[in-house]
Amino acid sequence: MKLKQIFIFLGLILILASCKSSLSEGEAKDLSAIIAKIEIQQNLADRNDNSVIVSLYDTDNNRIANKNIIIKANNVVLDTVETTSLYYTKSNFYRKENILVGDNYKFEITLTDNKTYLLGSVKPITEIDDKNIKLNETGDFEKDFVMNWHDLKEMNQLSISKSVLLKSSTRLEMTYPYEDTQLRKIGGDGKYVLPKSAYINSKRILSGVEFKFIALKLGDISKELAKGSEIKISGAVDKYVNFDEESMITWKGDNMQVKK
């Protein structure tokens, strides 16, 4: 190995080693030295169908991997998941699925001195019926697309992703990229309209639209934790609308022609 390569390799090792928290070994007794990131993914049709992940960091944002730290959610001990990354550096997080939940999720941590502290709590997202989203799943190039929804409770975001067929495509190579995703703020009742004039432009033809209705909220995190700690819960409902873009084109040799 050349001298320059050796220095680069040693530099990488030093950088990676510096990312290991001193709280990963020995004692971790001070809650104020810990940043806790708690994320919950919930099925919006069933609050007990969920996934919980907790990650711990020190105040330098180095991940804490201490096997003597225990975390519970609603009195259930979370599993410790250990991962090995580049150059065999190890990190871990805490995970559990299908936590039974009533009025809220309550997270607790037991540090290496066997003292237990509250990390935070958050209420589950109110369950919904996705039949309250009204749309035609097959688009019509002759009509505006209209989607209505009602009683979606805590929904507050709508993600919109459009797949398109590029007019520069050839018979042998049809190109279907995604346009930039749009994110809109919404309420529990609303309406979305995509006018037919937006289906086709000088560069592309609409192929499909993916809608993701998102509910996202923050919970109450312990003030004893270090700055940057948070607890959040989210859930989503996906809907897809397909457009028959190939019905709108013909071919002249290898060149695409759009029907009028």
Contacts in CASP RR format, 6 or more apart in sequence:
PFRMAT RR
TARGET T0000
AUTHOR 0000-0000-0000
METHOD contacts of the structure
MODEL  1
MKLKQIFIFLGLILILASCKSSLSEGEAKDLSAIIAKIEIQQNLADRNDN
SVIVSLYDTDNNRIANKNIIIKANNVVLDTVETTSLYYTKSNFYRKENIL
VGDNYKFEITLTDNKTYLLGSVKPITEIDDKNIKLNETGDFEKDFVMNWH
DLKEMNQLSISKSVLLKSSTRLEMTYPYEDTQLRKIGGDGKYVLPKSAYI
NSKRILSGVEFKFIALKLGDISKELAKGSEIKISGAVDKYVNFDEESMIT
WKGDNMQVKK
1 9 0 8 1.000
12 87 0 8 1.000
13 87 0 8 1.000
16 86 0 8 1.000
16 87 0 8 1.000
16 89 0 8 1.000
17 89 0 8 1.000
18 62 0 8 1.000
19 62 0 8 1.000
19 63 0 8 1.000
19 89 0 8 1.000
20 62 0 8 1.000
20 63 0 8 1.000
20 65 0 8 1.000
20 89 0 8 1.000
21 57 0 8 1.000
21 58 0 8 1.000
21 60 0 8 1.000
21 62 0 8 1.000
21 63 0 8 1.000
21 64 0 8 1.000
21 65 0 8 1.000
22 58 0 8 1.000
23 33 0 8 1.000
23 34 0 8 1.000
23 58 0 8 1.000
23 64 0 8 1.000
23 66 0 8 1.000
24 63 0 8 1.000
24 64 0 8 1.000
24 65 0 8 1.000
24 66 0 8 1.000
25 66 0 8 1.000
26 66 0 8 1.000
26 68 0 8 1.000
26 112 0 8 1.000
27 112 0 8 1.000
27 113 0 8 1.000
28 34 0 8 1.000
28 64 0 8 1.000
28 66 0 8 1.000
28 68 0 8 1.000
28 69 0 8 1.000
28 111 0 8 1.000
28 112 0 8 1.000
29 111 0 8 1.000
29 112 0 8 1.000
29 113 0 8 1.000
29 115 0 8 1.000
30 111 0 8 1.000
31 109 0 8 1.000
31 111 0 8 1.000
31 117 0 8 1.000
31 222 0 8 1.000
31 224 0 8 1.000
31 225 0 8 1.000
32 224 0 8 1.000
32 225 0 8 1.000
32 226 0 8 1.000
33 58 0 8 1.000
33 59 0 8 1.000
33 226 0 8 1.000
34 56 0 8 1.000
34 57 0 8 1.000
34 58 0 8 1.000
34 64 0 8 1.000
34 109 0 8 1.000
34 225 0 8 1.000
34 226 0 8 1.000
34 229 0 8 1.000
35 56 0 8 1.000
35 57 0 8 1.000
35 58 0 8 1.000
35 59 0 8 1.000
35 61 0 8 1.000
35 225 0 8 1.000
35 226 0 8 1.000
35 227 0 8 1.000
35 228 0 8 1.000
35 229 0 8 1.000
36 54 0 8 1.000
36 55 0 8 1.000
36 56 0 8 1.000
36 107 0 8 1.000
36 109 0 8 1.000
36 119 0 8 1.000
36 221 0 8 1.000
36 222 0 8 1.000
36 225 0 8 1.000
36 229 0 8 1.000
36 230 0 8 1.000
36 231 0 8 1.000
37 54 0 8 1.000
37 55 0 8 1.000
37 56 0 8 1.000
37 57 0 8 1.000
37 229 0 8 1.000
37 230 0 8 1.000
38 52 0 8 1.000
38 53 0 8 1.000
38 54 0 8 1.000
38 107 0 8 1.000
38 119 0 8 1.000
38 120 0 8 1.000
38 122 0 8 1.000
38 221 0 8 1.000
38 230 0 8 1.000
38 231 0 8 1.000
38 232 0 8 1.000
39 52 0 8 1.000
39 53 0 8 1.000
39 54 0 8 1.000
39 231 0 8 1.000
39 232 0 8 1.000
39 233 0 8 1.000
39 234 0 8 1.000
40 50 0 8 1.000
40 51 0 8 1.000
40 52 0 8 1.000
40 53 0 8 1.000
40 105 0 8 1.000
40 122 0 8 1.000
40 231 0 8 1.000
40 232 0 8 1.000
40 233 0 8 1.000
40 234 0 8 1.000
41 50 0 8 1.000
41 51 0 8 1.000
41 233 0 8 1.000
41 234 0 8 1.000
41 235 0 8 1.000
42 49 0 8 1.000
42 50 0 8 1.000
42 124 0 8 1.000
42 125 0 8 1.000
42 233 0 8 1.000
42 234 0 8 1.000
42 235 0 8 1.000
43 49 0 8 1.000
43 50 0 8 1.000
43 235 0 8 1.000
44 125 0 8 1.000
44 127 0 8 1.000
44 128 0 8 1.000
44 130 0 8 1.000
44 215 0 8 1.000
44 235 0 8 1.000
44 236 0 8 1.000
44 237 0 8 1.000
45 127 0 8 1.000
45 128 0 8 1.000
45 129 0 8 1.000
45 130 0 8 1.000
46 127 0 8 1.000
47 101 0 8 1.000
47 102 0 8 1.000
47 124 0 8 1.000
47 125 0 8 1.000
47 127 0 8 1.000
48 98 0 8 1.000
48 99 0 8 1.000
48 100 0 8 1.000
48 101 0 8 1.000
49 98 0 8 1.000
50 97 0 8 1.000
50 98 0 8 1.000
50 99 0 8 1.000
50 101 0 8 1.000
50 124 0 8 1.000
51 95 0 8 1.000
51 96 0 8 1.000
51 97 0 8 1.000
52 73 0 8 1.000
52 78 0 8 1.000
52 94 0 8 1.000
52 95 0 8 1.000
52 96 0 8 1.000
52 97 0 8 1.000
52 99 0 8 1.000
52 105 0 8 1.000
53 93 0 8 1.000
53 94 0 8 1.000
53 95 0 8 1.000
54 71 0 8 1.000
54 73 0 8 1.000
54 78 0 8 1.000
54 93 0 8 1.000
54 94 0 8 1.000
54 95 0 8 1.000
54 107 0 8 1.000
54 119 0 8 1.000
55 63 0 8 1.000
55 93 0 8 1.000
55 94 0 8 1.000
56 63 0 8 1.000
56 64 0 8 1.000
56 66 0 8 1.000
56 69 0 8 1.000
56 93 0 8 1.000
56 94 0 8 1.000
57 63 0 8 1.000
57 64 0 8 1.000
58 64 0 8 1.000
58 226 0 8 1.000
59 226 0 8 1.000
59 227 0 8 1.000
63 91 0 8 1.000
63 92 0 8 1.000
63 93 0 8 1.000
65 82 0 8 1.000
65 90 0 8 1.000
65 91 0 8 1.000
65 92 0 8 1.000
66 112 0 8 1.000
67 80 0 8 1.000
68 112 0 8 1.000
69 109 0 8 1.000
69 110 0 8 1.000
69 111 0 8 1.000
69 112 0 8 1.000
70 77 0 8 1.000
70 109 0 8 1.000
70 110 0 8 1.000
71 77 0 8 1.000
71 78 0 8 1.000
71 94 0 8 1.000
71 107 0 8 1.000
71 108 0 8 1.000
71 109 0 8 1.000
71 110 0 8 1.000
71 119 0 8 1.000
72 78 0 8 1.000
72 107 0 8 1.000
72 108 0 8 1.000
72 109 0 8 1.000
72 110 0 8 1.000
73 96 0 8 1.000
73 99 0 8 1.000
73 105 0 8 1.000
73 106 0 8 1.000
73 107 0 8 1.000
74 99 0 8 1.000
74 100 0 8 1.000
74 101 0 8 1.000
74 105 0 8 1.000
74 106 0 8 1.000
76 96 0 8 1.000
76 99 0 8 1.000
76 100 0 8 1.000
77 96 0 8 1.000
78 94 0 8 1.000
78 95 0 8 1.000
78 96 0 8 1.000
79 94 0 8 1.000
79 95 0 8 1.000
79 96 0 8 1.000
80 92 0 8 1.000
80 93 0 8 1.000
80 94 0 8 1.000
81 92 0 8 1.000
81 93 0 8 1.000
81 94 0 8 1.000
81 95 0 8 1.000
82 90 0 8 1.000
82 91 0 8 1.000
82 92 0 8 1.000
83 90 0 8 1.000
83 91 0 8 1.000
83 92 0 8 1.000
83 93 0 8 1.000
84 90 0 8 1.000
85 91 0 8 1.000
99 105 0 8 1.000
101 124 0 8 1.000
102 124 0 8 1.000
103 123 0 8 1.000
104 121 0 8 1.000
104 122 0 8 1.000
104 123 0 8 1.000
104 124 0 8 1.000
105 121 0 8 1.000
105 122 0 8 1.000
105 123 0 8 1.000
105 124 0 8 1.000
105 231 0 8 1.000
105 233 0 8 1.000
106 118 0 8 1.000
106 120 0 8 1.000
106 121 0 8 1.000
107 118 0 8 1.000
107 119 0 8 1.000
107 120 0 8 1.000
107 121 0 8 1.000
107 231 0 8 1.000
108 116 0 8 1.000
108 117 0 8 1.000
108 118 0 8 1.000
108 119 0 8 1.000
109 116 0 8 1.000
109 117 0 8 1.000
109 119 0 8 1.000
110 116 0 8 1.000
110 117 0 8 1.000
111 117 0 8 1.000
117 222 0 8 1.000
117 224 0 8 1.000
118 222 0 8 1.000
119 221 0 8 1.000
119 222 0 8 1.000
119 225 0 8 1.000
119 229 0 8 1.000
119 231 0 8 1.000
120 219 0 8 1.000
120 220 0 8 1.000
120 221 0 8 1.000
120 222 0 8 1.000
120 231 0 8 1.000
121 219 0 8 1.000
121 220 0 8 1.000
121 231 0 8 1.000
122 217 0 8 1.000
122 218 0 8 1.000
122 219 0 8 1.000
122 220 0 8 1.000
122 231 0 8 1.000
122 232 0 8 1.000
122 233 0 8 1.000
123 219 0 8 1.000
123 233 0 8 1.000
124 233 0 8 1.000
125 153 0 8 1.000
125 154 0 8 1.000
125 215 0 8 1.000
125 217 0 8 1.000
125 233 0 8 1.000
125 234 0 8 1.000
125 235 0 8 1.000
126 153 0 8 1.000
126 154 0 8 1.000
127 153 0 8 1.000
128 151 0 8 1.000
128 152 0 8 1.000
128 153 0 8 1.000
128 155 0 8 1.000
128 237 0 8 1.000
129 151 0 8 1.000
130 237 0 8 1.000
130 239 0 8 1.000
132 149 0 8 1.000
132 150 0 8 1.000
132 151 0 8 1.000
132 152 0 8 1.000
133 147 0 8 1.000
133 148 0 8 1.000
133 149 0 8 1.000
133 152 0 8 1.000
133 213 0 8 1.000
133 237 0 8 1.000
133 239 0 8 1.000
134 147 0 8 1.000
134 148 0 8 1.000
134 149 0 8 1.000
135 145 0 8 1.000
135 146 0 8 1.000
135 147 0 8 1.000
135 148 0 8 1.000
135 211 0 8 1.000
135 239 0 8 1.000
135 241 0 8 1.000
136 145 0 8 1.000
136 241 0 8 1.000
137 239 0 8 1.000
137 240 0 8 1.000
137 241 0 8 1.000
137 242 0 8 1.000
138 241 0 8 1.000
138 242 0 8 1.000
138 243 0 8 1.000
138 244 0 8 1.000
139 145 0 8 1.000
139 241 0 8 1.000
139 242 0 8 1.000
139 243 0 8 1.000
139 244 0 8 1.000
141 196 0 8 1.000
141 199 0 8 1.000
141 200 0 8 1.000
141 243 0 8 1.000
141 244 0 8 1.000
141 247 0 8 1.000
141 248 0 8 1.000
142 196 0 8 1.000
143 196 0 8 1.000
144 193 0 8 1.000
144 194 0 8 1.000
144 195 0 8 1.000
144 196 0 8 1.000
145 193 0 8 1.000
145 194 0 8 1.000
145 196 0 8 1.000
145 209 0 8 1.000
145 241 0 8 1.000
146 191 0 8 1.000
146 192 0 8 1.000
146 193 0 8 1.000
147 191 0 8 1.000
147 192 0 8 1.000
147 193 0 8 1.000
147 211 0 8 1.000
147 239 0 8 1.000
148 190 0 8 1.000
148 191 0 8 1.000
148 192 0 8 1.000
149 155 0 8 1.000
149 188 0 8 1.000
149 189 0 8 1.000
149 190 0 8 1.000
149 191 0 8 1.000
149 213 0 8 1.000
150 188 0 8 1.000
150 189 0 8 1.000
150 190 0 8 1.000
151 188 0 8 1.000
151 189 0 8 1.000
152 187 0 8 1.000
152 188 0 8 1.000
152 189 0 8 1.000
152 213 0 8 1.000
152 215 0 8 1.000
153 188 0 8 1.000
153 215 0 8 1.000
154 188 0 8 1.000
154 215 0 8 1.000
154 217 0 8 1.000
155 186 0 8 1.000
155 187 0 8 1.000
155 188 0 8 1.000
155 213 0 8 1.000
155 214 0 8 1.000
155 215 0 8 1.000
156 185 0 8 1.000
156 186 0 8 1.000
156 187 0 8 1.000
156 214 0 8 1.000
156 215 0 8 1.000
156 216 0 8 1.000
156 217 0 8 1.000
157 183 0 8 1.000
157 184 0 8 1.000
157 185 0 8 1.000
157 186 0 8 1.000
157 213 0 8 1.000
157 214 0 8 1.000
157 215 0 8 1.000
157 216 0 8 1.000
158 183 0 8 1.000
158 184 0 8 1.000
158 185 0 8 1.000
158 186 0 8 1.000
158 192 0 8 1.000
158 211 0 8 1.000
158 212 0 8 1.000
158 213 0 8 1.000
158 214 0 8 1.000
159 181 0 8 1.000
159 182 0 8 1.000
159 183 0 8 1.000
159 210 0 8 1.000
159 211 0 8 1.000
159 212 0 8 1.000
159 214 0 8 1.000
160 181 0 8 1.000
160 182 0 8 1.000
160 183 0 8 1.000
160 184 0 8 1.000
160 192 0 8 1.000
160 209 0 8 1.000
160 210 0 8 1.000
160 211 0 8 1.000
161 178 0 8 1.000
161 179 0 8 1.000
161 181 0 8 1.000
161 182 0 8 1.000
161 209 0 8 1.000
161 210 0 8 1.000
161 212 0 8 1.000
162 178 0 8 1.000
162 179 0 8 1.000
162 206 0 8 1.000
162 207 0 8 1.000
162 208 0 8 1.000
162 209 0 8 1.000
162 210 0 8 1.000
163 176 0 8 1.000
163 177 0 8 1.000
163 178 0 8 1.000
163 179 0 8 1.000
163 206 0 8 1.000
163 207 0 8 1.000
163 208 0 8 1.000
163 209 0 8 1.000
163 210 0 8 1.000
164 176 0 8 1.000
164 177 0 8 1.000
164 178 0 8 1.000
164 179 0 8 1.000
164 204 0 8 1.000
164 205 0 8 1.000
164 206 0 8 1.000
164 207 0 8 1.000
164 208 0 8 1.000
165 174 0 8 1.000
165 175 0 8 1.000
165 176 0 8 1.000
165 204 0 8 1.000
165 205 0 8 1.000
165 206 0 8 1.000
165 207 0 8 1.000
165 245 0 8 1.000
165 246 0 8 1.000
165 249 0 8 1.000
166 175 0 8 1.000
166 176 0 8 1.000
166 177 0 8 1.000
166 203 0 8 1.000
166 204 0 8 1.000
167 202 0 8 1.000
167 203 0 8 1.000
167 204 0 8 1.000
167 205 0 8 1.000
167 256 0 8 1.000
167 258 0 8 1.000
168 175 0 8 1.000
168 203 0 8 1.000
168 256 0 8 1.000
169 175 0 8 1.000
169 256 0 8 1.000
170 254 0 8 1.000
170 256 0 8 1.000
171 251 0 8 1.000
171 253 0 8 1.000
171 254 0 8 1.000
172 254 0 8 1.000
176 207 0 8 1.000
186 213 0 8 1.000
192 211 0 8 1.000
194 209 0 8 1.000
198 206 0 8 1.000
199 205 0 8 1.000
199 206 0 8 1.000
199 243 0 8 1.000
200 206 0 8 1.000
200 248 0 8 1.000
200 258 0 8 1.000
205 243 0 8 1.000
205 245 0 8 1.000
205 248 0 8 1.000
205 249 0 8 1.000
205 258 0 8 1.000
206 243 0 8 1.000
206 245 0 8 1.000
207 242 0 8 1.000
207 243 0 8 1.000
207 245 0 8 1.000
208 240 0 8 1.000
208 241 0 8 1.000
208 242 0 8 1.000
208 243 0 8 1.000
208 245 0 8 1.000
209 240 0 8 1.000
209 241 0 8 1.000
209 243 0 8 1.000
210 238 0 8 1.000
210 239 0 8 1.000
210 240 0 8 1.000
211 238 0 8 1.000
211 239 0 8 1.000
211 240 0 8 1.000
211 241 0 8 1.000
212 236 0 8 1.000
212 237 0 8 1.000
212 238 0 8 1.000
212 239 0 8 1.000
213 236 0 8 1.000
213 237 0 8 1.000
213 238 0 8 1.000
213 239 0 8 1.000
214 234 0 8 1.000
214 235 0 8 1.000
214 236 0 8 1.000
215 234 0 8 1.000
215 235 0 8 1.000
215 236 0 8 1.000
216 232 0 8 1.000
216 233 0 8 1.000
216 234 0 8 1.000
216 235 0 8 1.000
217 232 0 8 1.000
217 233 0 8 1.000
217 234 0 8 1.000
218 230 0 8 1.000
218 231 0 8 1.000
218 232 0 8 1.000
219 230 0 8 1.000
219 231 0 8 1.000
219 232 0 8 1.000
219 233 0 8 1.000
220 231 0 8 1.000
221 229 0 8 1.000
221 230 0 8 1.000
221 231 0 8 1.000
222 229 0 8 1.000
248 258 0 8 1.000
248 259 0 8 1.000
249 256 0 8 1.000
249 257 0 8 1.000
249 258 0 8 1.000
249 259 0 8 1.000
250 256 0 8 1.000
250 257 0 8 1.000
250 259 0 8 1.000
251 257 0 8 1.000
END
